[in-house]
Amino acid sequence: MPTAALYGVYTLWPVVASWWYSFTSWSGFGAPRTFIGVQNYADALADPLFRTRSC
């Protein structure tokens, strides 16, 4: 059980939290998060610099 709890806290929770944060508009400090849906993904796909491949 302790292993599962540690796995959840240090692996699963950050994955779920970052997925949720990707659907919000938030500077990271202060003001509350605002739910904006898939707008962050649409903005990223519309940005030509994002679509360039850097290898």
All heavy atoms as atom14 arrays in JSON, in Angstrom:
{
  "sequence": "MPTAALYGVYTLWPVVASWWYSFTSWSGFGAPRTFIGVQNYADALADPLFRTRSC",
  "atom14_mask": [
    [1, 1, 1, 1, 1, 1, 1, 1, 0, 0, 0, 0, 0, 0],
    [1, 1, 1, 1, 1, 1, 1, 0, 0, 0, 0, 0, 0, 0],
    [1, 1, 1, 1, 1, 1, 1, 0, 0, 0, 0, 0, 0, 0],
    [1, 1, 1, 1, 1, 0, 0, 0, 0, 0, 0, 0, 0, 0],
    [1, 1, 1, 1, 1, 0, 0, 0, 0, 0, 0, 0, 0, 0],
    [1, 1, 1, 1, 1, 1, 1, 1, 0, 0, 0, 0, 0, 0],
    [1, 1, 1, 1, 1, 1, 1, 1, 1, 1, 1, 1, 0, 0],
    [1, 1, 1, 1, 0, 0, 0, 0, 0, 0, 0, 0, 0, 0],
    [1, 1, 1, 1, 1, 1, 1, 0, 0, 0, 0, 0, 0, 0],
    [1, 1, 1, 1, 1, 1, 1, 1, 1, 1, 1, 1, 0, 0],
    [1, 1, 1, 1, 1, 1, 1, 0, 0, 0, 0, 0, 0, 0],
    [1, 1, 1, 1, 1, 1, 1, 1, 0, 0, 0, 0, 0, 0],
    [1, 1, 1, 1, 1, 1, 1, 1, 1, 1, 1, 1, 1, 1],
    [1, 1, 1, 1, 1, 1, 1, 0, 0, 0, 0, 0, 0, 0],
    [1, 1, 1, 1, 1, 1, 1, 0, 0, 0, 0, 0, 0, 0],
    [1, 1, 1, 1, 1, 1, 1, 0, 0, 0, 0, 0, 0, 0],
    [1, 1, 1, 1, 1, 0, 0, 0, 0, 0, 0, 0, 0, 0],
    [1, 1, 1, 1, 1, 1, 0, 0, 0, 0, 0, 0, 0, 0],
    [1, 1, 1, 1, 1, 1, 1, 1, 1, 1, 1, 1, 1, 1],
    [1, 1, 1, 1, 1, 1, 1, 1, 1, 1, 1, 1, 1, 1],
    [1, 1, 1, 1, 1, 1, 1, 1, 1, 1, 1, 1, 0, 0],
    [1, 1, 1, 1, 1, 1, 0, 0, 0, 0, 0, 0, 0, 0],
    [1, 1, 1, 1, 1, 1, 1, 1, 1, 1, 1, 0, 0, 0],
    [1, 1, 1, 1, 1, 1, 1, 0, 0, 0, 0, 0, 0, 0],
    [1, 1, 1, 1, 1, 1, 0, 0, 0, 0, 0, 0, 0, 0],
    [1, 1, 1, 1, 1, 1, 1, 1, 1, 1, 1, 1, 1, 1],
    [1, 1, 1, 1, 1, 1, 0, 0, 0, 0, 0, 0, 0, 0],
    [1, 1, 1, 1, 0, 0, 0, 0, 0, 0, 0, 0, 0, 0],
    [1, 1, 1, 1, 1, 1, 1, 1, 1, 1, 1, 0, 0, 0],
    [1, 1, 1, 1, 0, 0, 0, 0, 0, 0, 0, 0, 0, 0],
    [1, 1, 1, 1, 1, 0, 0, 0, 0, 0, 0, 0, 0, 0],
    [1, 1, 1, 1, 1, 1, 1, 0, 0, 0, 0, 0, 0, 0],
    [1, 1, 1, 1, 1, 1, 1, 1, 1, 1, 1, 0, 0, 0],
    [1, 1, 1, 1, 1, 1, 1, 0, 0, 0, 0, 0, 0, 0],
    [1, 1, 1, 1, 1, 1, 1, 1, 1, 1, 1, 0, 0, 0],
    [1, 1, 1, 1, 1, 1, 1, 1, 0, 0, 0, 0, 0, 0],
    [1, 1, 1, 1, 0, 0, 0, 0, 0, 0, 0, 0, 0, 0],
    [1, 1, 1, 1, 1, 1, 1, 0, 0, 0, 0, 0, 0, 0],
    [1, 1, 1, 1, 1, 1, 1, 1, 1, 0, 0, 0, 0, 0],
    [1, 1, 1, 1, 1, 1, 1, 1, 0, 0, 0, 0, 0, 0],
    [1, 1, 1, 1, 1, 1, 1, 1, 1, 1, 1, 1, 0, 0],
    [1, 1, 1, 1, 1, 0, 0, 0, 0, 0, 0, 0, 0, 0],
    [1, 1, 1, 1, 1, 1, 1, 1, 0, 0, 0, 0, 0, 0],
    [1, 1, 1, 1, 1, 0, 0, 0, 0, 0, 0, 0, 0, 0],
    [1, 1, 1, 1, 1, 1, 1, 1, 0, 0, 0, 0, 0, 0],
    [1, 1, 1, 1, 1, 0, 0, 0, 0, 0, 0, 0, 0, 0],
    [1, 1, 1, 1, 1, 1, 1, 1, 0, 0, 0, 0, 0, 0],
    [1, 1, 1, 1, 1, 1, 1, 0, 0, 0, 0, 0, 0, 0],
    [1, 1, 1, 1, 1, 1, 1, 1, 0, 0, 0, 0, 0, 0],
    [1, 1, 1, 1, 1, 1, 1, 1, 1, 1, 1, 0, 0, 0],
    [1, 1, 1, 1, 1, 1, 1, 1, 1, 1, 1, 0, 0, 0],
    [1, 1, 1, 1, 1, 1, 1, 0, 0, 0, 0, 0, 0, 0],
    [1, 1, 1, 1, 1, 1, 1, 1, 1, 1, 1, 0, 0, 0],
    [1, 1, 1, 1, 1, 1, 0, 0, 0, 0, 0, 0, 0, 0],
    [1, 1, 1, 1, 1, 1, 0, 0, 0, 0, 0, 0, 0, 0]
  ],
  "atom14_positions": [
    [[0.81, -1.2, 0.0], [0.0, 0.0, 0.0], [0.85, 1.27, 0.0], [0.51, 2.2, -0.72], [-0.95, -0.06, 1.2], [-1.99, 1.01, 1.18], [-3.03, 0.79, -0.28], [-4.06, 2.18, -0.12], [0.0, 0.0, 0.0], [0.0, 0.0, 0.0], [0.0, 0.0, 0.0], [0.0, 0.0, 0.0], [0.0, 0.0, 0.0], [0.0, 0.0, 0.0]],
    [[1.93, 1.36, 0.78], [2.73, 2.58, 0.74], [3.31, 2.86, -0.66], [3.39, 4.01, -1.08], [3.85, 2.33, 1.74], [3.32, 1.3, 2.65], [2.41, 0.45, 1.83], [0.0, 0.0, 0.0], [0.0, 0.0, 0.0], [0.0, 0.0, 0.0], [0.0, 0.0, 0.0], [0.0, 0.0, 0.0], [0.0, 0.0, 0.0], [0.0, 0.0, 0.0]],
    [[3.67, 1.8, -1.37], [4.22, 1.99, -2.71], [3.17, 2.58, -3.65], [3.46, 3.48, -4.42], [4.73, 0.65, -3.27], [5.69, 0.11, -2.37], [5.33, 0.82, -4.64], [0.0, 0.0, 0.0], [0.0, 0.0, 0.0], [0.0, 0.0, 0.0], [0.0, 0.0, 0.0], [0.0, 0.0, 0.0], [0.0, 0.0, 0.0], [0.0, 0.0, 0.0]],
    [[1.96, 2.09, -3.57], [0.87, 2.61, -4.4], [0.58, 4.07, -4.06], [0.32, 4.88, -4.96], [-0.38, 1.76, -4.23], [0.0, 0.0, 0.0], [0.0, 0.0, 0.0], [0.0, 0.0, 0.0], [0.0, 0.0, 0.0], [0.0, 0.0, 0.0], [0.0, 0.0, 0.0], [0.0, 0.0, 0.0], [0.0, 0.0, 0.0], [0.0, 0.0, 0.0]],
    [[0.62, 4.4, -2.79], [0.37, 5.79, -2.38], [1.47, 6.71, -2.9], [1.18, 7.8, -3.42], [0.28, 5.88, -0.86], [0.0, 0.0, 0.0], [0.0, 0.0, 0.0], [0.0, 0.0, 0.0], [0.0, 0.0, 0.0], [0.0, 0.0, 0.0], [0.0, 0.0, 0.0], [0.0, 0.0, 0.0], [0.0, 0.0, 0.0], [0.0, 0.0, 0.0]],
    [[2.7, 6.3, -2.79], [3.8, 7.11, -3.3], [3.73, 7.25, -4.82], [3.99, 8.32, -5.37], [5.15, 6.51, -2.89], [5.49, 6.63, -1.42], [6.74, 5.84, -1.08], [5.64, 8.08, -1.02], [0.0, 0.0, 0.0], [0.0, 0.0, 0.0], [0.0, 0.0, 0.0], [0.0, 0.0, 0.0], [0.0, 0.0, 0.0], [0.0, 0.0, 0.0]],
    [[3.4, 6.18, -5.49], [3.24, 6.23, -6.95], [2.14, 7.22, -7.34], [2.31, 8.0, -8.26], [2.92, 4.83, -7.48], [2.73, 4.78, -8.97], [3.83, 4.85, -9.82], [1.46, 4.68, -9.53], [3.66, 4.81, -11.19], [1.29, 4.64, -10.89], [2.39, 4.7, -11.72], [2.23, 4.66, -13.08], [0.0, 0.0, 0.0], [0.0, 0.0, 0.0]],
    [[1.03, 7.16, -6.62], [-0.07, 8.08, -6.91], [0.31, 9.53, -6.67], [-0.01, 10.41, -7.47], [0.0, 0.0, 0.0], [0.0, 0.0, 0.0], [0.0, 0.0, 0.0], [0.0, 0.0, 0.0], [0.0, 0.0, 0.0], [0.0, 0.0, 0.0], [0.0, 0.0, 0.0], [0.0, 0.0, 0.0], [0.0, 0.0, 0.0], [0.0, 0.0, 0.0]],
    [[1.02, 9.79, -5.58], [1.37, 11.16, -5.22], [2.43, 11.73, -6.16], [2.35, 12.89, -6.58], [1.85, 11.24, -3.76], [2.5, 12.57, -3.45], [0.69, 10.98, -2.82], [0.0, 0.0, 0.0], [0.0, 0.0, 0.0], [0.0, 0.0, 0.0], [0.0, 0.0, 0.0], [0.0, 0.0, 0.0], [0.0, 0.0, 0.0], [0.0, 0.0, 0.0]],
    [[3.43, 10.93, -6.51], [4.56, 11.45, -7.27], [4.49, 11.19, -8.77], [5.27, 11.75, -9.52], [5.87, 10.88, -6.72], [6.18, 11.44, -5.36], [6.03, 10.67, -4.23], [6.59, 12.76, -5.2], [6.3, 11.18, -2.97], [6.85, 13.28, -3.96], [6.71, 12.48, -2.84], [6.97, 13.0, -1.61], [0.0, 0.0, 0.0], [0.0, 0.0, 0.0]],
    [[3.56, 10.36, -9.22], [3.46, 10.09, -10.65], [2.07, 10.42, -11.2], [1.93, 11.2, -12.13], [3.8, 8.62, -10.95], [5.11, 8.35, -10.47], [3.74, 8.34, -12.43], [0.0, 0.0, 0.0], [0.0, 0.0, 0.0], [0.0, 0.0, 0.0], [0.0, 0.0, 0.0], [0.0, 0.0, 0.0], [0.0, 0.0, 0.0], [0.0, 0.0, 0.0]],
    [[1.05, 9.82, -10.63], [-0.29, 10.0, -11.17], [-0.83, 11.41, -10.95], [-1.41, 12.0, -11.87], [-1.24, 8.97, -10.57], [-0.95, 7.53, -10.94], [-1.94, 6.61, -10.25], [-0.95, 7.32, -12.43], [0.0, 0.0, 0.0], [0.0, 0.0, 0.0], [0.0, 0.0, 0.0], [0.0, 0.0, 0.0], [0.0, 0.0, 0.0], [0.0, 0.0, 0.0]],
    [[-0.67, 11.95, -9.75], [-1.22, 13.28, -9.48], [-0.6, 14.36, -10.38], [-1.34, 15.17, -10.95], [-1.08, 13.67, -8.01], [-1.53, 15.07, -7.78], [-0.76, 16.15, -7.47], [-2.86, 15.58, -7.93], [-1.52, 17.28, -7.39], [-2.82, 16.96, -7.68], [-4.07, 14.99, -8.25], [-3.95, 17.76, -7.74], [-5.2, 15.79, -8.31], [-5.14, 17.16, -8.05]],
    [[0.71, 14.41, -10.58], [1.25, 15.43, -11.49], [0.75, 15.28, -12.93], [0.52, 16.28, -13.61], [2.76, 15.22, -11.41], [2.98, 14.59, -10.09], [1.78, 13.73, -9.85], [0.0, 0.0, 0.0], [0.0, 0.0, 0.0], [0.0, 0.0, 0.0], [0.0, 0.0, 0.0], [0.0, 0.0, 0.0], [0.0, 0.0, 0.0], [0.0, 0.0, 0.0]],
    [[0.56, 14.06, -13.38], [0.04, 13.86, -14.74], [-1.38, 14.38, -14.84], [-1.73, 15.12, -15.78], [0.11, 12.37, -15.13], [-0.65, 12.1, -16.41], [1.56, 11.93, -15.27], [0.0, 0.0, 0.0], [0.0, 0.0, 0.0], [0.0, 0.0, 0.0], [0.0, 0.0, 0.0], [0.0, 0.0, 0.0], [0.0, 0.0, 0.0], [0.0, 0.0, 0.0]],
    [[-2.22, 14.04, -13.9], [-3.61, 14.5, -13.91], [-3.69, 16.01, -13.75], [-4.45, 16.69, -14.45], [-4.43, 13.77, -12.83], [-5.81, 14.38, -12.66], [-4.52, 12.29, -13.14], [0.0, 0.0, 0.0], [0.0, 0.0, 0.0], [0.0, 0.0, 0.0], [0.0, 0.0, 0.0], [0.0, 0.0, 0.0], [0.0, 0.0, 0.0], [0.0, 0.0, 0.0]],
    [[-2.9, 16.56, -12.85], [-2.93, 18.01, -12.61], [-2.46, 18.77, -13.84], [-3.07, 19.78, -14.23], [-2.06, 18.36, -11.41], [0.0, 0.0, 0.0], [0.0, 0.0, 0.0], [0.0, 0.0, 0.0], [0.0, 0.0, 0.0], [0.0, 0.0, 0.0], [0.0, 0.0, 0.0], [0.0, 0.0, 0.0], [0.0, 0.0, 0.0], [0.0, 0.0, 0.0]],
    [[-1.41, 18.32, -14.5], [-0.93, 19.03, -15.69], [-1.94, 18.92, -16.83], [-2.1, 19.86, -17.61], [0.44, 18.51, -16.13], [0.36, 17.17, -16.51], [0.0, 0.0, 0.0], [0.0, 0.0, 0.0], [0.0, 0.0, 0.0], [0.0, 0.0, 0.0], [0.0, 0.0, 0.0], [0.0, 0.0, 0.0], [0.0, 0.0, 0.0], [0.0, 0.0, 0.0]],
    [[-2.61, 17.79, -16.92], [-3.66, 17.65, -17.94], [-4.77, 18.66, -17.66], [-5.24, 19.34, -18.56], [-4.2, 16.21, -17.92], [-5.35, 16.01, -18.83], [-5.31, 15.87, -20.18], [-6.73, 15.95, -18.46], [-6.59, 15.72, -20.66], [-7.48, 15.76, -19.63], [-7.4, 16.02, -17.24], [-8.86, 15.65, -19.61], [-8.77, 15.91, -17.24], [-9.48, 15.73, -18.41]],
    [[-5.18, 18.8, -16.4], [-6.24, 19.75, -16.06], [-5.77, 21.18, -16.31], [-6.52, 21.99, -16.85], [-6.66, 19.57, -14.61], [-7.62, 20.64, -14.18], [-7.38, 21.67, -13.33], [-8.97, 20.8, -14.62], [-8.48, 22.46, -13.21], [-9.49, 21.96, -13.99], [-9.79, 20.09, -15.49], [-10.78, 22.4, -14.2], [-11.08, 20.55, -15.69], [-11.56, 21.69, -15.05]],
    [[-4.54, 21.51, -15.92], [-4.03, 22.86, -16.11], [-3.96, 23.24, -17.59], [-4.04, 24.41, -17.94], [-2.65, 23.03, -15.49], [-2.62, 22.91, -13.99], [-1.48, 22.48, -13.34], [-3.73, 23.22, -13.22], [-1.44, 22.37, -11.96], [-3.7, 23.09, -11.84], [-2.56, 22.67, -11.22], [-2.52, 22.55, -9.86], [0.0, 0.0, 0.0], [0.0, 0.0, 0.0]],
    [[-3.81, 22.26, -18.46], [-3.73, 22.56, -19.89], [-5.06, 23.08, -20.43], [-5.09, 23.66, -21.51], [-3.29, 21.33, -20.67], [-4.32, 20.37, -20.78], [0.0, 0.0, 0.0], [0.0, 0.0, 0.0], [0.0, 0.0, 0.0], [0.0, 0.0, 0.0], [0.0, 0.0, 0.0], [0.0, 0.0, 0.0], [0.0, 0.0, 0.0], [0.0, 0.0, 0.0]],
    [[-6.14, 22.89, -19.71], [-7.45, 23.39, -20.12], [-7.82, 24.69, -19.43], [-8.96, 25.12, -19.5], [-8.53, 22.35, -19.83], [-8.42, 21.13, -20.69], [-7.9, 19.96, -20.18], [-8.82, 21.15, -22.01], [-7.79, 18.83, -20.95], [-8.71, 20.03, -22.81], [-8.19, 18.87, -22.28], [0.0, 0.0, 0.0], [0.0, 0.0, 0.0], [0.0, 0.0, 0.0]],
    [[-6.86, 25.33, -18.77], [-7.14, 26.58, -18.06], [-6.19, 27.67, -18.51], [-5.15, 27.41, -19.11], [-6.99, 26.4, -16.53], [-5.64, 26.07, -16.23], [-7.91, 25.32, -16.0], [0.0, 0.0, 0.0], [0.0, 0.0, 0.0], [0.0, 0.0, 0.0], [0.0, 0.0, 0.0], [0.0, 0.0, 0.0], [0.0, 0.0, 0.0], [0.0, 0.0, 0.0]],
    [[-6.57, 28.88, -18.22], [-5.72, 30.04, -18.43], [-5.25, 30.49, -17.06], [-6.06, 30.93, -16.24], [-6.5, 31.16, -19.12], [-5.7, 32.31, -19.26], [0.0, 0.0, 0.0], [0.0, 0.0, 0.0], [0.0, 0.0, 0.0], [0.0, 0.0, 0.0], [0.0, 0.0, 0.0], [0.0, 0.0, 0.0], [0.0, 0.0, 0.0], [0.0, 0.0, 0.0]],
    [[-3.95, 30.36, -16.81], [-3.42, 30.67, -15.49], [-1.96, 31.06, -15.63], [-1.19, 30.39, -16.32], [-3.57, 29.45, -14.59], [-3.16, 29.62, -13.18], [-3.45, 30.67, -12.36], [-2.41, 28.7, -12.39], [-2.94, 30.46, -11.12], [-2.29, 29.24, -11.11], [-1.84, 27.47, -12.65], [-1.61, 28.6, -10.1], [-1.17, 26.84, -11.63], [-1.07, 27.4, -10.36]],
    [[-1.55, 32.12, -14.98], [-0.17, 32.59, -15.07], [0.76, 31.78, -14.19], [1.97, 31.89, -14.31], [-0.09, 34.06, -14.69], [-0.39, 34.21, -13.31], [0.0, 0.0, 0.0], [0.0, 0.0, 0.0], [0.0, 0.0, 0.0], [0.0, 0.0, 0.0], [0.0, 0.0, 0.0], [0.0, 0.0, 0.0], [0.0, 0.0, 0.0], [0.0, 0.0, 0.0]],
    [[0.2, 30.99, -13.29], [1.02, 30.21, -12.38], [1.07, 30.79, -10.98], [1.44, 30.11, -10.04], [0.0, 0.0, 0.0], [0.0, 0.0, 0.0], [0.0, 0.0, 0.0], [0.0, 0.0, 0.0], [0.0, 0.0, 0.0], [0.0, 0.0, 0.0], [0.0, 0.0, 0.0], [0.0, 0.0, 0.0], [0.0, 0.0, 0.0], [0.0, 0.0, 0.0]],
    [[0.72, 32.04, -10.84], [0.74, 32.69, -9.54], [-0.5, 33.54, -9.39], [-1.04, 34.06, -10.36], [1.98, 33.6, -9.4], [3.27, 32.85, -9.5], [3.99, 32.87, -10.67], [3.74, 32.12, -8.42], [5.19, 32.18, -10.78], [4.93, 31.43, -8.52], [5.66, 31.46, -9.7], [0.0, 0.0, 0.0], [0.0, 0.0, 0.0], [0.0, 0.0, 0.0]],
    [[-0.93, 33.73, -8.18], [-1.97, 34.69, -7.87], [-3.36, 34.37, -8.36], [-4.04, 33.54, -7.78], [0.0, 0.0, 0.0], [0.0, 0.0, 0.0], [0.0, 0.0, 0.0], [0.0, 0.0, 0.0], [0.0, 0.0, 0.0], [0.0, 0.0, 0.0], [0.0, 0.0, 0.0], [0.0, 0.0, 0.0], [0.0, 0.0, 0.0], [0.0, 0.0, 0.0]],
    [[-3.76, 35.02, -9.41], [-5.15, 34.98, -9.88], [-5.64, 33.54, -10.07], [-4.88, 32.66, -10.43], [-5.28, 35.75, -11.19], [0.0, 0.0, 0.0], [0.0, 0.0, 0.0], [0.0, 0.0, 0.0], [0.0, 0.0, 0.0], [0.0, 0.0, 0.0], [0.0, 0.0, 0.0], [0.0, 0.0, 0.0], [0.0, 0.0, 0.0], [0.0, 0.0, 0.0]],
    [[-6.91, 33.33, -9.84], [-7.45, 31.98, -10.0], [-7.43, 31.52, -11.45], [-7.42, 32.33, -12.38], [-8.89, 32.1, -9.49], [-9.21, 33.54, -9.56], [-7.91, 34.28, -9.41], [0.0, 0.0, 0.0], [0.0, 0.0, 0.0], [0.0, 0.0, 0.0], [0.0, 0.0, 0.0], [0.0, 0.0, 0.0], [0.0, 0.0, 0.0], [0.0, 0.0, 0.0]],
    [[-7.43, 30.23, -11.63], [-7.45, 29.65, -12.96], [-8.81, 29.85, -13.6], [-9.84, 29.75, -12.94], [-7.12, 28.16, -12.89], [-5.71, 27.89, -12.45], [-5.44, 26.41, -12.36], [-6.05, 25.81, -11.19], [-5.47, 25.71, -10.0], [-4.28, 26.2, -9.81], [-6.09, 25.13, -9.01], [0.0, 0.0, 0.0], [0.0, 0.0, 0.0], [0.0, 0.0, 0.0]],
    [[-8.82, 30.08, -14.91], [-10.05, 30.24, -15.66], [-10.13, 29.11, -16.68], [-9.21, 28.94, -17.48], [-10.07, 31.59, -16.4], [-9.87, 32.63, -15.45], [-11.37, 31.79, -17.13], [0.0, 0.0, 0.0], [0.0, 0.0, 0.0], [0.0, 0.0, 0.0], [0.0, 0.0, 0.0], [0.0, 0.0, 0.0], [0.0, 0.0, 0.0], [0.0, 0.0, 0.0]],
    [[-11.21, 28.36, -16.68], [-11.37, 27.25, -17.62], [-11.61, 27.81, -19.02], [-12.5, 28.62, -19.23], [-12.54, 26.36, -17.2], [-12.71, 25.17, -18.09], [-11.89, 24.07, -17.93], [-13.66, 25.15, -19.07], [-12.03, 22.96, -18.75], [-13.81, 24.05, -19.9], [-12.99, 22.96, -19.73], [0.0, 0.0, 0.0], [0.0, 0.0, 0.0], [0.0, 0.0, 0.0]],
    [[-10.77, 27.4, -19.98], [-10.92, 27.87, -21.36], [-11.04, 26.73, -22.35], [-11.06, 26.95, -23.56], [-9.77, 28.81, -21.77], [-8.44, 28.1, -21.69], [-9.79, 30.08, -20.98], [-7.3, 28.89, -22.32], [0.0, 0.0, 0.0], [0.0, 0.0, 0.0], [0.0, 0.0, 0.0], [0.0, 0.0, 0.0], [0.0, 0.0, 0.0], [0.0, 0.0, 0.0]],
    [[-11.12, 25.51, -21.88], [-11.3, 24.36, -22.77], [-10.07, 24.09, -23.61], [-8.94, 24.14, -23.12], [0.0, 0.0, 0.0], [0.0, 0.0, 0.0], [0.0, 0.0, 0.0], [0.0, 0.0, 0.0], [0.0, 0.0, 0.0], [0.0, 0.0, 0.0], [0.0, 0.0, 0.0], [0.0, 0.0, 0.0], [0.0, 0.0, 0.0], [0.0, 0.0, 0.0]],
    [[-10.27, 23.81, -24.88], [-9.17, 23.42, -25.76], [-8.5, 24.62, -26.45], [-7.73, 24.44, -27.38], [-9.65, 22.4, -26.81], [-10.09, 21.11, -26.16], [-10.73, 22.98, -27.67], [0.0, 0.0, 0.0], [0.0, 0.0, 0.0], [0.0, 0.0, 0.0], [0.0, 0.0, 0.0], [0.0, 0.0, 0.0], [0.0, 0.0, 0.0], [0.0, 0.0, 0.0]],
    [[-8.77, 25.82, -25.98], [-8.2, 27.01, -26.61], [-6.68, 27.0, -26.59], [-6.03, 27.42, -27.55], [-8.72, 28.28, -25.95], [-8.31, 29.55, -26.66], [-8.85, 29.62, -28.09], [-10.02, 29.34, -28.31], [-8.0, 29.97, -29.02], [0.0, 0.0, 0.0], [0.0, 0.0, 0.0], [0.0, 0.0, 0.0], [0.0, 0.0, 0.0], [0.0, 0.0, 0.0]],
    [[-6.06, 26.51, -25.53], [-4.6, 26.42, -25.48], [-4.07, 25.52, -26.6], [-3.06, 25.83, -27.22], [-4.13, 25.89, -24.13], [-4.26, 26.91, -23.04], [-4.21, 28.11, -23.27], [-4.44, 26.44, -21.82], [0.0, 0.0, 0.0], [0.0, 0.0, 0.0], [0.0, 0.0, 0.0], [0.0, 0.0, 0.0], [0.0, 0.0, 0.0], [0.0, 0.0, 0.0]],
    [[-4.75, 24.42, -26.84], [-4.32, 23.5, -27.9], [-4.53, 24.13, -29.28], [-3.69, 23.99, -30.16], [-5.06, 22.18, -27.79], [-4.68, 21.41, -26.55], [-5.51, 21.4, -25.44], [-3.48, 20.72, -26.5], [-5.15, 20.7, -24.3], [-3.11, 20.02, -25.36], [-3.95, 20.02, -24.27], [-3.59, 19.33, -23.14], [0.0, 0.0, 0.0], [0.0, 0.0, 0.0]],
    [[-5.64, 24.82, -29.47], [-5.9, 25.5, -30.74], [-4.85, 26.58, -31.0], [-4.36, 26.72, -32.13], [-7.3, 26.1, -30.74], [0.0, 0.0, 0.0], [0.0, 0.0, 0.0], [0.0, 0.0, 0.0], [0.0, 0.0, 0.0], [0.0, 0.0, 0.0], [0.0, 0.0, 0.0], [0.0, 0.0, 0.0], [0.0, 0.0, 0.0], [0.0, 0.0, 0.0]],
    [[-4.49, 27.33, -29.97], [-3.47, 28.36, -30.13], [-2.12, 27.75, -30.48], [-1.39, 28.28, -31.32], [-3.33, 29.19, -28.84], [-4.54, 30.06, -28.57], [-5.35, 30.27, -29.49], [-4.68, 30.52, -27.42], [0.0, 0.0, 0.0], [0.0, 0.0, 0.0], [0.0, 0.0, 0.0], [0.0, 0.0, 0.0], [0.0, 0.0, 0.0], [0.0, 0.0, 0.0]],
    [[-1.78, 26.65, -29.84], [-0.5, 26.0, -30.12], [-0.45, 25.48, -31.55], [0.56, 25.63, -32.24], [-0.26, 24.87, -29.13], [0.0, 0.0, 0.0], [0.0, 0.0, 0.0], [0.0, 0.0, 0.0], [0.0, 0.0, 0.0], [0.0, 0.0, 0.0], [0.0, 0.0, 0.0], [0.0, 0.0, 0.0], [0.0, 0.0, 0.0], [0.0, 0.0, 0.0]],
    [[-1.52, 24.86, -32.01], [-1.53, 24.33, -33.37], [-1.56, 25.43, -34.43], [-1.09, 25.21, -35.55], [-2.73, 23.4, -33.54], [-2.65, 22.1, -32.75], [-3.95, 21.32, -32.87], [-1.46, 21.27, -33.2], [0.0, 0.0, 0.0], [0.0, 0.0, 0.0], [0.0, 0.0, 0.0], [0.0, 0.0, 0.0], [0.0, 0.0, 0.0], [0.0, 0.0, 0.0]],
    [[-2.08, 26.59, -34.09], [-2.12, 27.7, -35.03], [-0.8, 28.46, -35.08], [-0.56, 29.23, -36.01], [-3.25, 28.67, -34.66], [0.0, 0.0, 0.0], [0.0, 0.0, 0.0], [0.0, 0.0, 0.0], [0.0, 0.0, 0.0], [0.0, 0.0, 0.0], [0.0, 0.0, 0.0], [0.0, 0.0, 0.0], [0.0, 0.0, 0.0], [0.0, 0.0, 0.0]],
    [[0.07, 28.25, -34.12], [1.36, 28.95, -34.04], [2.38, 28.26, -34.95], [2.71, 27.1, -34.74], [1.86, 28.94, -32.61], [3.12, 29.75, -32.41], [3.62, 30.33, -33.39], [3.6, 29.79, -31.26], [0.0, 0.0, 0.0], [0.0, 0.0, 0.0], [0.0, 0.0, 0.0], [0.0, 0.0, 0.0], [0.0, 0.0, 0.0], [0.0, 0.0, 0.0]],
    [[2.9, 28.96, -35.97], [3.85, 28.33, -36.89], [5.15, 27.91, -36.19], [5.77, 26.92, -36.59], [4.11, 29.38, -37.96], [3.56, 30.65, -37.45], [2.61, 30.34, -36.35], [0.0, 0.0, 0.0], [0.0, 0.0, 0.0], [0.0, 0.0, 0.0], [0.0, 0.0, 0.0], [0.0, 0.0, 0.0], [0.0, 0.0, 0.0], [0.0, 0.0, 0.0]],
    [[5.56, 28.62, -35.17], [6.78, 28.25, -34.46], [6.61, 26.93, -33.7], [7.53, 26.12, -33.63], [7.18, 29.36, -33.49], [8.5, 29.17, -32.76], [9.66, 29.08, -33.77], [8.74, 30.32, -31.82], [0.0, 0.0, 0.0], [0.0, 0.0, 0.0], [0.0, 0.0, 0.0], [0.0, 0.0, 0.0], [0.0, 0.0, 0.0], [0.0, 0.0, 0.0]],
    [[5.43, 26.69, -33.18], [5.14, 25.45, -32.47], [5.23, 24.26, -33.41], [5.68, 23.18, -33.03], [3.75, 25.51, -31.84], [3.36, 24.25, -31.13], [3.85, 23.96, -29.87], [2.49, 23.35, -31.73], [3.47, 22.79, -29.22], [2.11, 22.19, -31.09], [2.61, 21.92, -29.83], [0.0, 0.0, 0.0], [0.0, 0.0, 0.0], [0.0, 0.0, 0.0]],
    [[4.8, 24.46, -34.65], [4.77, 23.34, -35.59], [6.1, 23.04, -36.24], [6.26, 22.04, -36.91], [3.73, 23.62, -36.68], [2.32, 23.62, -36.12], [1.3, 23.83, -37.18], [1.45, 25.19, -37.73], [0.94, 25.59, -38.86], [0.25, 24.76, -39.59], [1.1, 26.82, -39.26], [0.0, 0.0, 0.0], [0.0, 0.0, 0.0], [0.0, 0.0, 0.0]],
    [[7.1, 23.89, -36.05], [8.41, 23.6, -36.63], [9.09, 22.51, -35.86], [8.91, 22.36, -34.65], [9.33, 24.85, -36.63], [9.51, 25.27, -35.3], [8.75, 25.96, -37.48], [0.0, 0.0, 0.0], [0.0, 0.0, 0.0], [0.0, 0.0, 0.0], [0.0, 0.0, 0.0], [0.0, 0.0, 0.0], [0.0, 0.0, 0.0], [0.0, 0.0, 0.0]],
    [[9.85, 21.72, -36.55], [10.52, 20.6, -35.91], [11.97, 21.0, -35.63], [12.68, 21.43, -36.53], [10.48, 19.4, -36.82], [11.09, 18.19, -36.23], [10.92, 17.03, -37.14], [11.59, 15.89, -36.52], [11.61, 14.7, -37.04], [10.99, 14.48, -38.17], [12.24, 13.73, -36.44], [0.0, 0.0, 0.0], [0.0, 0.0, 0.0], [0.0, 0.0, 0.0]],
    [[12.37, 20.85, -34.4], [13.75, 21.18, -34.06], [14.48, 19.92, -33.64], [14.17, 19.32, -32.61], [13.79, 22.23, -32.94], [13.17, 21.71, -31.8], [0.0, 0.0, 0.0], [0.0, 0.0, 0.0], [0.0, 0.0, 0.0], [0.0, 0.0, 0.0], [0.0, 0.0, 0.0], [0.0, 0.0, 0.0], [0.0, 0.0, 0.0], [0.0, 0.0, 0.0]],
    [[15.42, 19.52, -34.44], [16.21, 18.33, -34.13], [17.68, 18.66, -34.16], [18.18, 19.41, -34.86], [15.95, 17.22, -35.13], [14.31, 16.54, -34.97], [0.0, 0.0, 0.0], [0.0, 0.0, 0.0], [0.0, 0.0, 0.0], [0.0, 0.0, 0.0], [0.0, 0.0, 0.0], [0.0, 0.0, 0.0], [0.0, 0.0, 0.0], [0.0, 0.0, 0.0]]
  ]
}
